[in-house]
Amino acid sequence: MAQPATEPAKGSRPTPPPVHTEDAVTSVHPVDEKLHPSRLVPAALQHIAAMYAGVVTPPLIIGQACGLDLEGRTRLIAASLLIAGVATLLQTLGVKGFVGNRLPFVNAASSAGIAPILAIVETNTEGSQLPAVYGAVMVAGVFCLAVGPFFGRLLRFFPPLVTGVVITLIGVTLMPVPVGWAQGGDKTAADFGSMRNLALAAFTLAVILVIQRFGKGFVKQVALLFGLLIGTLAAIPFGMADFGALDSAPVAALPTPFAFGAPEFQPAAILSLCIVMLVLMTESSAGMLALGEICDRRADAKVITRGLRTDGLATLVGPVFGGFPTSAFAQNVGVVSLTRVRSRYVVAVAGATLLVLGAFPVLGAVVSLVPMPVLGGAGIVLFGSIAVSGIRTLSEAGLDDSSNIILVAVALGAGIIPLAAPTFYAEFPAWAQTVLGSGISAGAIVAVALNLFFHHLGTRSRHPAPALKSS
């Protein structure tokens, strides 16, 4: 008669059954899982749909502000797609021990840099606008590389109280941009602000709202892209969409180094973008921490350092080809959370796709030909959602404390001054106008200073800053 199996000692783990080598299946962490193409491709397309509008938004806005023609805007869009693809591939695949957090993490040009870049554009003459921007962006990339390894020690100066203010101001200070688009984009045009332009913008916004309300799954996630497409199609019968310029756009071409001129290094512009880079580093760190939790692979200090190093390299090298400050895309963290598809190779395929799209400028030209009123209707949703992200972050920042309420109130007020009174700093020196003329920079400086004053100088914080979270 067979003897009964020996019971394991109390509190000890049972001995696992032996595994025969021939039949063994290696256990792979979900992050490192290589999915079958039937699952991998749709999941990658979902990430592309979630990020695409955000990737092309900065070059569209900045190119329009600089007065670039179709060819110039097409170059900017192609460069942003290319840099986003390279940065995303570096993050997901990585070079072990040097760059890349090896998580399903998307990197691309961040909307947080738009407002201070527009301030730099406004304080420079034509021909020096983009060179001044790119010089400041390159120094911001070097700053990120230098500070990244020690950034964990600086996070206490950027709690949700501070980052919430900055993110809210990003959305609020950018709102005049889609409003101008909705009116037609060109203030000198005869039809600027016409009912035809406003009706097209309102129609686009209505399409997005209807899809968001009644759409399901993937369709709902790409409501913004469907709004842009349907709005553009609706504009064609009224002669508001001109696709003739596509004939002059090259089908395939690589971005030309320094196509917009050699970089110029202006101290005020550099200071402004270094402040923004600190905010972007905070957001990237938050995204990595959030993804670590979602993927059951903790993002420790080494992972965050490698991830920030990738941000810094992409921000440093990007301006050579026409890129802008690079950071995490929070919407793609949301995609991972919703779908539970945690494979980094899915996001790597999405990055490779962006790289290919960047090599075909004609695709960028298609995006740049979307009528301005259509972009305006979609932009209200896009930039409004950024402000909502900031408000959500502030809701976790201990606003039951009177000191925190005062901090947020004063910082928001300082950030809204350039929006409410554009000539407020007209008598200040040029360098001060560049820094304070950006609501984001002004609000960030005030928020950091007041956080130091209330919670760090001469006393211990009565309410410790909550743990860093992704917005």
VEXDREN-2710 file (C-alpha; in Angstrom, 1 decimal):
% VEXDREN-2710
k/r/px/py/pz
1/MET/0.0/0.0/0.0
2/ALA/1.4/3.4/-1.0
3/GLN/2.5/5.6/1.8
4/PRO/0.7/9.0/2.1
5/ALA/2.6/12.0/1.0
6/THR/4.6/13.7/3.7
7/GLU/2.9/16.9/4.9
8/PRO/5.1/20.0/4.7
9/ALA/6.2/21.5/7.9
10/LYS/4.0/24.3/9.3
11/GLY/4.9/27.7/7.9
12/SER/7.2/26.2/5.2
13/ARG/6.5/26.3/1.4
14/PRO/5.7/22.9/-0.2
15/THR/8.4/21.5/-2.4
16/PRO/7.5/22.2/-6.1
17/PRO/7.1/19.1/-8.2
18/PRO/10.0/18.1/-10.4
19/VAL/9.9/19.6/-13.9
20/HIS/11.2/17.6/-16.9
21/THR/13.4/19.6/-19.1
22/GLU/11.8/18.4/-22.3
23/ASP/8.4/19.6/-21.3
24/ALA/9.3/22.7/-19.3
25/VAL/7.9/26.0/-20.3
26/THR/10.0/29.0/-19.2
27/SER/8.1/31.4/-17.1
28/VAL/8.2/34.9/-18.7
29/HIS/7.2/38.1/-16.9
30/PRO/4.3/39.8/-18.7
31/VAL/6.6/42.8/-19.4
32/ASP/9.0/40.6/-21.3
33/GLU/6.4/38.5/-23.1
34/LYS/6.6/38.4/-26.9
35/LEU/3.0/38.2/-28.1
36/HIS/1.7/36.6/-31.2
37/PRO/1.3/39.1/-34.1
38/SER/-2.5/38.7/-33.9
39/ARG/-2.4/40.2/-30.4
40/LEU/0.7/42.4/-30.8
41/VAL/-0.3/44.5/-33.8
42/PRO/-3.7/45.6/-32.6
43/ALA/-2.3/46.4/-29.2
44/ALA/0.5/48.5/-30.8
45/LEU/-2.1/50.3/-33.0
46/GLN/-4.0/51.2/-29.9
47/HIS/-1.0/52.8/-28.4
48/ILE/-0.3/54.7/-31.6
49/ALA/-3.9/56.0/-31.7
50/ALA/-3.6/57.2/-28.1
51/MET/-0.4/59.1/-28.6
52/TYR/-0.5/60.3/-32.2
53/ALA/-2.5/63.5/-31.6
54/GLY/-0.2/64.4/-28.7
55/VAL/2.9/63.8/-30.7
56/VAL/1.9/66.1/-33.6
57/THR/0.4/68.8/-31.4
58/PRO/3.7/70.6/-30.3
59/PRO/5.1/70.9/-33.9
60/LEU/1.7/72.0/-35.2
61/ILE/1.4/74.8/-32.6
62/ILE/5.0/75.9/-32.7
63/GLY/5.2/75.8/-36.5
64/GLN/2.1/77.9/-36.7
65/ALA/3.4/80.4/-34.2
66/CYS/6.7/80.7/-36.1
67/GLY/4.8/81.4/-39.4
68/LEU/6.3/78.3/-41.1
69/ASP/4.9/77.3/-44.4
70/LEU/3.5/73.8/-45.2
71/GLU/7.0/72.4/-45.9
72/GLY/8.4/73.7/-42.6
73/ARG/5.4/72.4/-40.6
74/THR/5.8/69.0/-42.3
75/ARG/9.5/68.9/-41.4
76/LEU/8.6/69.6/-37.7
77/ILE/5.9/66.9/-37.6
78/ALA/8.2/64.3/-39.3
79/ALA/11.0/65.2/-36.8
80/SER/8.7/64.8/-33.8
81/LEU/7.5/61.4/-35.0
82/LEU/11.1/60.3/-35.7
83/ILE/12.4/61.3/-32.3
84/ALA/9.4/59.8/-30.5
85/GLY/10.0/56.5/-32.3
86/VAL/13.7/56.4/-31.4
87/ALA/13.1/57.5/-27.7
88/THR/10.3/54.9/-27.3
89/LEU/12.5/52.1/-28.7
90/LEU/15.3/53.2/-26.3
91/GLN/13.0/53.1/-23.4
92/THR/11.4/49.8/-24.1
93/LEU/14.4/47.8/-25.4
94/GLY/17.1/49.8/-23.7
95/VAL/20.8/49.3/-23.4
96/LYS/21.2/47.4/-20.1
97/GLY/22.7/49.4/-17.3
98/PHE/22.8/52.7/-19.3
99/VAL/19.5/53.8/-20.9
100/GLY/15.9/52.6/-21.0
101/ASN/13.6/51.6/-18.2
102/ARG/12.6/48.4/-20.2
103/LEU/8.9/49.0/-19.4
104/PRO/6.0/49.6/-21.8
105/PHE/6.8/53.3/-21.7
106/VAL/6.2/55.9/-24.5
107/ASN/8.4/58.9/-24.9
108/ALA/7.6/61.9/-27.2
109/ALA/7.6/65.7/-27.4
110/SER/5.6/67.0/-24.4
111/SER/2.9/69.6/-24.5
112/ALA/4.3/71.0/-21.3
113/GLY/7.0/72.8/-23.3
114/ILE/4.7/74.5/-25.7
115/ALA/3.8/77.6/-23.6
116/PRO/7.4/78.6/-22.7
117/ILE/8.5/77.9/-26.2
118/LEU/5.9/80.2/-27.5
119/ALA/7.2/82.9/-25.1
120/ILE/10.7/82.4/-26.5
121/VAL/9.2/82.7/-30.1
122/GLU/7.5/86.0/-29.2
123/THR/10.6/87.6/-27.8
124/ASN/12.8/86.8/-30.9
125/THR/12.8/88.1/-34.4
126/GLU/12.0/85.9/-37.4
127/GLY/15.0/83.8/-38.2
128/SER/16.1/83.5/-34.6
129/GLN/12.9/82.0/-33.2
130/LEU/13.6/78.3/-33.7
131/PRO/17.4/78.6/-33.2
132/ALA/16.8/80.2/-29.8
133/VAL/14.2/77.4/-28.9
134/TYR/16.6/74.6/-30.0
135/GLY/19.5/76.0/-28.1
136/ALA/17.5/76.2/-24.9
137/VAL/16.1/72.6/-25.5
138/MET/19.6/71.2/-26.0
139/VAL/20.8/72.7/-22.7
140/ALA/17.6/71.4/-21.0
141/GLY/18.6/67.9/-22.3
142/VAL/22.1/68.3/-20.8
143/PHE/20.5/69.5/-17.5
144/CYS/18.3/66.4/-17.4
145/LEU/21.4/64.1/-18.0
146/ALA/23.3/65.9/-15.2
147/VAL/20.4/66.0/-12.6
148/GLY/18.8/62.7/-13.5
149/PRO/21.0/60.5/-11.3
150/PHE/20.3/62.7/-8.2
151/PHE/16.7/63.5/-9.1
152/GLY/15.2/61.3/-6.4
153/ARG/16.6/63.7/-3.8
154/LEU/14.9/66.7/-5.5
155/LEU/11.4/65.1/-5.7
156/ARG/10.5/66.4/-2.3
157/PHE/10.6/69.9/-3.8
158/PHE/8.1/68.8/-6.5
159/PRO/5.2/67.2/-4.6
160/PRO/1.7/66.9/-6.2
161/LEU/1.1/70.4/-4.7
162/VAL/3.6/71.9/-7.1
163/THR/3.2/69.6/-10.1
164/GLY/-0.6/69.9/-9.9
165/VAL/-0.2/73.7/-10.2
166/VAL/2.1/73.4/-13.2
167/ILE/0.0/70.9/-15.0
168/THR/-3.1/72.9/-14.5
169/LEU/-1.4/76.0/-15.8
170/ILE/-0.2/74.1/-18.9
171/GLY/-3.8/73.4/-19.8
172/VAL/-5.1/76.9/-18.9
173/THR/-2.3/79.0/-20.6
174/LEU/-2.6/76.9/-23.8
175/MET/-6.4/77.4/-24.1
176/PRO/-6.0/80.6/-26.2
177/VAL/-4.3/78.5/-28.9
178/PRO/-7.3/76.3/-29.8
179/VAL/-9.6/79.3/-29.5
180/GLY/-7.5/81.1/-32.1
181/TRP/-7.5/78.0/-34.3
182/ALA/-11.3/77.8/-34.0
183/GLN/-11.5/81.3/-35.4
184/GLY/-9.3/80.4/-38.4
185/GLY/-5.7/80.6/-37.1
186/ASP/-4.6/83.6/-39.2
187/LYS/-5.7/86.9/-37.5
188/THR/-4.9/88.8/-40.7
189/ALA/-7.3/86.7/-42.8
190/ALA/-10.6/88.2/-43.9
191/ASP/-12.6/85.3/-42.5
192/PHE/-10.9/85.2/-39.1
193/GLY/-13.6/84.7/-36.5
194/SER/-16.3/84.1/-39.1
195/MET/-19.4/82.0/-38.3
196/ARG/-18.3/79.4/-40.9
197/ASN/-15.0/78.8/-39.0
198/LEU/-16.7/78.7/-35.6
199/ALA/-19.4/76.3/-36.9
200/LEU/-16.8/73.9/-38.2
201/ALA/-14.9/74.0/-34.8
202/ALA/-18.2/73.4/-33.0
203/PHE/-19.1/70.5/-35.3
204/THR/-15.7/68.9/-34.7
205/LEU/-16.1/69.3/-30.9
206/ALA/-19.7/67.8/-31.1
207/VAL/-18.4/64.8/-33.1
208/ILE/-15.8/64.1/-30.4
209/LEU/-18.4/64.4/-27.6
210/VAL/-20.9/62.1/-29.4
211/ILE/-18.2/59.4/-30.0
212/GLN/-17.0/59.7/-26.4
213/ARG/-20.6/59.3/-25.2
214/PHE/-21.8/56.4/-27.5
215/GLY/-18.5/54.8/-28.7
216/LYS/-17.3/51.5/-27.3
217/GLY/-13.7/50.3/-26.6
218/PHE/-11.2/51.2/-29.2
219/VAL/-13.5/53.7/-31.0
220/LYS/-14.0/55.6/-27.8
221/GLN/-10.3/55.8/-27.1
222/VAL/-9.6/57.4/-30.5
223/ALA/-12.5/59.8/-30.4
224/LEU/-10.1/62.7/-30.9
225/LEU/-8.7/61.2/-34.1
226/PHE/-12.1/60.4/-35.5
227/GLY/-13.1/64.0/-34.7
228/LEU/-10.2/65.4/-36.7
229/LEU/-11.0/63.0/-39.6
230/ILE/-14.7/63.7/-39.8
231/GLY/-14.3/67.4/-39.3
232/THR/-11.8/67.6/-42.2
233/LEU/-14.1/65.6/-44.4
234/ALA/-16.9/68.0/-43.5
235/ALA/-14.7/71.0/-44.5
236/ILE/-14.0/69.7/-48.0
237/PRO/-17.4/70.6/-49.6
238/PHE/-17.1/74.2/-48.3
239/GLY/-13.6/74.6/-49.8
240/MET/-12.0/74.8/-46.3
241/ALA/-9.6/71.9/-46.8
242/ASP/-6.9/72.3/-49.5
243/PHE/-5.1/69.0/-50.3
244/GLY/-3.3/70.4/-53.4
245/ALA/-0.2/71.2/-51.3
246/LEU/0.3/67.4/-50.8
247/ASP/1.8/67.3/-54.3
248/SER/4.9/69.2/-53.1
249/ALA/5.5/67.1/-50.0
250/PRO/8.2/64.4/-50.5
251/VAL/7.0/60.9/-50.0
252/ALA/10.1/59.7/-48.1
253/ALA/13.0/61.7/-46.6
254/LEU/15.1/61.9/-43.5
255/PRO/15.1/65.1/-41.4
256/THR/18.0/67.4/-42.3
257/PRO/20.3/68.4/-39.3
258/PHE/19.8/72.0/-38.2
259/ALA/17.4/72.7/-41.1
260/PHE/16.1/75.7/-39.3
261/GLY/19.5/77.2/-38.4
262/ALA/22.3/76.7/-35.9
263/PRO/21.1/76.8/-32.2
264/GLU/21.4/80.0/-30.3
265/PHE/21.9/80.0/-26.5
266/GLN/20.0/82.7/-24.7
267/PRO/20.2/82.6/-20.8
268/ALA/16.5/83.5/-20.2
269/ALA/15.2/80.9/-22.7
270/ILE/17.5/78.3/-21.2
271/LEU/16.3/79.0/-17.6
272/SER/12.7/78.8/-18.7
273/LEU/13.1/75.4/-20.4
274/CYS/15.2/74.0/-17.5
275/ILE/12.3/74.7/-15.2
276/VAL/10.0/72.9/-17.6
277/MET/12.5/70.0/-17.7
278/LEU/12.2/69.6/-14.0
279/VAL/8.5/69.3/-14.3
280/LEU/8.8/66.8/-17.2
281/MET/11.3/64.7/-15.1
282/THR/8.8/64.6/-12.3
283/GLU/6.1/63.5/-14.7
284/SER/8.4/60.8/-16.2
285/SER/9.3/59.6/-12.7
286/ALA/5.6/59.4/-11.8
287/GLY/4.8/57.5/-15.0
288/MET/7.6/55.0/-14.3
289/LEU/6.4/54.5/-10.7
290/ALA/2.8/54.0/-12.0
291/LEU/3.8/51.5/-14.7
292/GLY/5.9/49.6/-12.2
293/GLU/2.8/49.1/-10.1
294/ILE/0.6/48.2/-13.0
295/CYS/3.1/45.8/-14.5
296/ASP/4.2/44.2/-11.1
297/ARG/7.8/45.2/-11.8
298/ARG/8.8/47.9/-9.3
299/ALA/10.6/50.9/-10.7
300/ASP/13.5/51.4/-8.4
301/ALA/16.0/54.3/-8.4
302/LYS/18.2/52.6/-11.1
303/VAL/15.2/52.1/-13.4
304/ILE/14.1/55.8/-13.0
305/THR/17.7/57.0/-13.6
306/ARG/17.9/55.0/-16.8
307/GLY/14.5/56.3/-17.9
308/LEU/15.4/59.9/-17.2
309/ARG/18.7/59.4/-19.0
310/THR/16.7/58.4/-22.1
311/ASP/14.6/61.6/-21.7
312/GLY/17.8/63.7/-21.5
313/LEU/19.4/62.1/-24.6
314/ALA/16.2/62.5/-26.7
315/THR/15.9/66.1/-25.6
316/LEU/19.5/66.8/-26.3
317/VAL/19.7/65.1/-29.7
318/GLY/16.1/65.9/-30.8
319/PRO/16.7/69.6/-31.7
320/VAL/19.4/68.6/-34.2
321/PHE/16.7/67.2/-36.4
322/GLY/13.8/69.5/-35.3
323/GLY/12.5/67.9/-32.1
324/PHE/11.4/69.4/-28.8
325/PRO/11.6/68.5/-25.0
326/THR/10.8/64.8/-24.6
327/SER/9.0/63.1/-21.8
328/ALA/6.5/60.4/-20.8
329/PHE/3.0/60.1/-22.3
330/ALA/0.6/59.6/-19.5
331/GLN/-2.2/58.5/-21.9
332/ASN/-0.2/55.4/-22.8
333/VAL/0.2/54.5/-19.1
334/GLY/-3.6/54.6/-19.1
335/VAL/-3.8/52.3/-22.1
336/VAL/-1.6/49.7/-20.3
337/SER/-3.8/50.0/-17.2
338/LEU/-7.0/49.6/-19.2
339/THR/-6.0/46.8/-21.5
340/ARG/-3.7/44.9/-19.1
341/VAL/-1.4/44.2/-22.0
342/ARG/1.9/44.8/-20.3
343/SER/4.4/43.6/-22.9
344/ARG/7.1/46.2/-23.6
345/TYR/7.5/44.7/-27.1
346/VAL/4.0/46.0/-27.9
347/VAL/5.1/49.5/-27.2
348/ALA/8.4/48.9/-29.0
349/VAL/6.4/48.0/-32.2
350/ALA/4.5/51.3/-31.7
351/GLY/7.8/53.1/-31.4
352/ALA/9.1/51.5/-34.6
353/THR/5.9/52.5/-36.4
354/LEU/6.4/56.1/-35.3
355/LEU/10.0/55.9/-36.6
356/VAL/8.7/54.8/-40.0
357/LEU/6.0/57.5/-40.1
358/GLY/8.7/60.1/-39.4
359/ALA/10.6/58.9/-42.5
360/PHE/7.6/59.7/-44.7
361/PRO/7.0/63.4/-44.6
362/VAL/3.9/63.1/-46.8
363/LEU/2.1/61.6/-43.8
364/GLY/3.1/64.6/-41.7
365/ALA/1.8/66.8/-44.5
366/VAL/-1.6/65.1/-44.3
367/VAL/-1.8/66.1/-40.6
368/SER/-0.7/69.7/-41.2
369/LEU/-3.4/70.1/-43.8
370/VAL/-6.2/69.6/-41.2
371/PRO/-8.2/72.9/-41.3
372/MET/-7.4/75.2/-38.4
373/PRO/-11.1/75.3/-37.1
374/VAL/-11.1/71.5/-37.0
375/LEU/-7.9/71.6/-34.9
376/GLY/-9.5/74.3/-32.7
377/GLY/-12.5/72.1/-31.9
378/ALA/-10.2/69.1/-31.0
379/GLY/-7.7/71.3/-29.2
380/ILE/-10.3/72.5/-26.7
381/VAL/-10.7/68.9/-25.6
382/LEU/-7.0/68.2/-25.7
383/PHE/-5.8/71.1/-23.7
384/GLY/-8.8/71.1/-21.4
385/SER/-7.9/67.5/-20.5
386/ILE/-4.4/68.6/-19.5
387/ALA/-5.9/71.1/-17.0
388/VAL/-8.2/68.4/-15.6
389/SER/-5.1/66.2/-15.0
390/GLY/-3.6/69.0/-13.0
391/ILE/-6.8/69.5/-11.0
392/ARG/-6.9/65.7/-10.3
393/THR/-3.3/65.9/-9.1
394/LEU/-4.2/68.8/-6.8
395/SER/-7.0/66.9/-5.3
396/GLU/-4.4/64.5/-3.8
397/ALA/-2.2/67.4/-2.5
398/GLY/-3.8/68.1/0.9
399/LEU/-5.8/71.1/0.1
400/ASP/-7.5/70.9/3.6
401/ASP/-4.5/72.8/4.9
402/SER/-4.7/76.6/4.7
403/SER/-1.0/77.0/3.8
404/ASN/-1.5/74.7/0.8
405/ILE/-4.6/76.7/-0.3
406/ILE/-2.6/79.9/-0.2
407/LEU/0.3/78.3/-2.1
408/VAL/-2.0/77.1/-4.9
409/ALA/-3.9/80.4/-5.1
410/VAL/-0.9/82.6/-5.4
411/ALA/1.0/80.3/-7.8
412/LEU/-2.1/80.0/-10.1
413/GLY/-2.5/83.8/-9.9
414/ALA/1.1/84.3/-10.9
415/GLY/0.7/81.9/-13.8
416/ILE/-2.5/83.5/-15.1
417/ILE/-1.1/87.1/-15.1
418/PRO/0.5/86.7/-18.6
419/LEU/-2.7/85.4/-19.9
420/ALA/-5.0/88.0/-18.3
421/ALA/-2.6/91.0/-19.0
422/PRO/-0.1/90.2/-21.8
423/THR/1.7/93.6/-21.3
424/PHE/2.0/93.2/-17.5
425/TYR/5.8/92.7/-17.7
426/ALA/6.4/95.1/-20.6
427/GLU/8.8/97.3/-18.5
428/PHE/10.8/94.4/-17.2
429/PRO/14.2/93.4/-18.7
430/ALA/14.1/91.0/-21.7
431/TRP/15.3/88.0/-19.7
432/ALA/12.6/88.6/-17.1
433/GLN/9.9/88.9/-19.8
434/THR/10.9/85.5/-21.2
435/VAL/10.8/83.8/-17.8
436/LEU/7.8/85.5/-16.3
437/GLY/5.9/85.9/-19.6
438/SER/5.3/82.2/-19.6
439/GLY/2.6/81.4/-17.1
440/ILE/4.0/77.9/-16.6
441/SER/7.5/79.2/-15.7
442/ALA/6.1/82.0/-13.5
443/GLY/3.7/79.6/-11.7
444/ALA/6.3/76.9/-11.3
445/ILE/8.8/79.4/-9.7
446/VAL/6.2/80.7/-7.3
447/ALA/4.9/77.2/-6.4
448/VAL/8.4/75.9/-5.7
449/ALA/9.4/79.0/-3.7
450/LEU/6.2/78.9/-1.6
451/ASN/6.6/75.2/-1.0
452/LEU/10.1/75.9/0.4
453/PHE/8.7/78.7/2.5
454/PHE/5.8/76.9/4.0
455/HIS/7.1/73.3/4.3
456/HIS/10.9/73.3/4.3
457/LEU/12.6/76.5/5.7
458/GLY/13.1/76.4/9.4
459/THR/10.4/73.8/10.1
460/ARG/9.3/70.3/9.3
461/SER/6.4/70.0/7.0
462/ARG/3.2/69.7/9.1
463/HIS/1.7/67.7/6.3
464/PRO/4.3/65.7/4.4
465/ALA/3.9/65.7/0.7
466/PRO/2.0/62.7/-0.6
467/ALA/3.9/60.1/-2.6
468/LEU/4.5/61.0/-6.2
469/LYS/1.7/59.8/-8.4
470/SER/1.1/59.9/-12.1
471/SER/-1.4/62.4/-13.4
END
